[in-house]
Amino acid sequence: MIDSLAERIDPAQTAILLIDMQKDLVYDGFLCDQAGRNLAATRSVIPTMGRLLTAARMSGALVCHVGFWTLPNHDSDSGPWLAQRRRSTYSSDVLCIAETEGAEFIDELAPVEGELIIHKHRYSAFKGTDLDMTLRARGIKTVITAGVSTNVCVESTLRDAFETGYYVCIPSDATASWDMSLHESTLQTVTHRFGLVTTTQEIETIWAGKAIQAAE
């Protein structure tokens, strides 16, 4: 059992999951904006997520970009899924259609060569994907979840990660929701039941310290 945050997020055994930072979900003029969703909070965490991504790349932590991937003509949608999507608040049942511009990751957090990309058809990055197998093959023990929305895709993913056997860490300033009261509720749920709530600064400090130790 690993107790401390510093030990849990050792870059050699940690993956950062950047969840749903896609044009349909973040940028003006795309589907969530057209549905009336307030994107201010979502966009406010882009710089912080950029810092987290840079720190992960510099430390050698595994970087994984996770994104919605809805097949055309609802070919990836079940009846229950589609029924709920059509009543979702400030959303759309055709978010992030495969191979469209709206499904692309935003420019500020775009993947680089060698980083993992996981396409998902549900809220959790573990449902119907090879994420678990891919992480285990690389010896990953801890996942850091960041992105949007805190109370939906981020929470669904971290719950599945925990129940699948991973340590979970969520930086409170690198995830957001269109309703920040729901964001705060998720953070409370996580700290009570699923993992550690931290900040980007704390992660940066730990990883920088490990880099200094390795260089000595």
N, C-alpha and C positions, 0 to 999 in steps of 0.2 A: 504494500500500500504506500502511495506517495502522498505526503501531507502538504508540503509547502507549495506555494505558487511557483517559486523559482525552479524547484525540482520538476514540477508538472510540465512547465513550458520549456524545458530543455529543447533547443531547436532540433537536436538529433532525433527527437521522438514526437515532434509537434507539427501539426498541419493547421494552417490558417484557411478558413473557408470564407470566401467573399461571396455573399449570397444575394443574388437577384439585382445586382447593380447594372441594370439594362435600360436601354433607351425608353422602352414603353413604360417603365416604372419610375424613371427619374427625370427625364428631359421634358421641357415645355414642348407642346405641340404633338406629343405622342399620347398613347391611349389613356393612361391614368390622369394626365393633365386634362384631356378632353372629357373625362368622366367627372371632373370637378374635384379631384383629390388635391389637397393642399400639400405641395411637394417641398415646402420650405425646410422642414425638419430633415427630410430625406437628403436634400442637397447640402444641408449644413454639415453633414458628417463626411462628405467626400474628402475634404482636406485631411481629416483625422484618419480616415481609411487609407489615404495615400501614404501617410506617415507609417501606419501599421504595415502596409505592403512593402514599403522601402526597408523597414526594419527586418521583416521576414526574409526578404531577398538577401540582405546583407548578412544575416545570421545563419542562413542555410536552412531555415525552416521550410517545410513543404508548402507551396502555395497552390491552392485549388480554387478556381473560379466556378461558381455554381450558378446556373441560370435556368429559368423557366423555358420550356421547349414544347410548345403546343403544336401538335401535328395538324396540318390543314384539314378542313372539313370535319373537325372535332374527332379525328380518328384516334386520339389518345384520351378522349373524355368518356367516362362512364356516365350513366344516367344520374346517379346521385351526385357525382362531381359537377356535372354540367348544371344540374338544378340549383345547387348551392352557389356556383359561380355566378349564375344569373341574378342572384339576389344579394351578392356581395356589395358592401358599401364602397362607393367611389372606385369601381373596378370595371372589368370587362371580361366576357367569356372567350375573347380572342386575343388575350395578352400574349405577346412574344411568340407569334406564329413562326415555326421553324423556317430558317433561311431568310427572314425578313429583316429590314433595318431595325425594327422595334425590338427584335430579339438580341441584337448585338450588345456586347458589354460597352459601357460608357467609355469614352476616350480617356478620361482621367485615370481609370483603373484597368486599362486593357491588358489582357494576358501577353506575356512574352514567351518566346520559344522555350519549351521544356516545362512550362507550368501546366498543371492538370486542368482540364475543363470537364465539368459534369453537367449534362443536360438532364433535367428532371421534368416529370409530367405532373407532379403533385407538390404540396408544400414542402415536405421533407426531402432533403438531398439524399436520404438513404432509401427512399421508397422507389423500387423498380429501377435502381441504378447499380453500378458496380463500385460505388464509392467505398463501401466497407471492405471489400476484397482488395481494392487498390491501396487503401490505407494500411491494411494489415500486411500486405506484401512489402511495404516500405518500413515496417516496424513502428508505425505511429501509435502512440498511447494517448495523446491529448489532442483535442481539437479546440481551436479558438474560432468562435463564430462571430461574424460581423456582417453588416448589410441591412437589408430591409425585407419585410417589415418585422420589427422586433417581436411582436406578439403573434405573428403567423409563421412565415417561412423560417425565420431565425429560431424561434422557439420550437417549432416542429422538428427542425434539424437537430437542435441540441438535445431535445428529449430523446430522440432516437439514438443519438450518439451515446448518451449516458446509459440507456437501457441496452445498448449493444455492447457496452463494456469499455467505453472511452471516458477519460477525464474530460471535463468540459470547463471552458473559461470563456466569459463574454465581456469584452470591454464596453463599458456603458456609454462611452462617447464615440463609438464606432458602429453604432446601430441606431436605427430610428424608426418611428411609425408615423403615419398621418395623424394619429391620435396619441400624443405623448403620454397621456394618462395610462394607456394600454402598454406602452413601452415601460413605464415605471412598474406596472403590475407584473410584467414578465420578469424584470430584474429581481423583484421581491420573491417571485416563485422560484427562480433559479437559485438564489442564495439560500433559500430554505430547503430545497429538495434536490437540485440537480448539479450544481457546480459552483465555481467561484466567479464573482463579479469583480472586475478590476477596471483599470483605465489604460489607454494607449501609452501614456507616459510611464506607467509602472512596467508595462511589457518592454518598452524601449530601454528602460534603465536596466532591467534584468538581462536583456540580451546584450546590451553594450558591455555590461560587467563581465559576462561570460566570454565575450570577444577579447577583452583585456586579459583575462586569466589565461586564455588559450595562447595569447601572444607572448606571455611571460616565460 
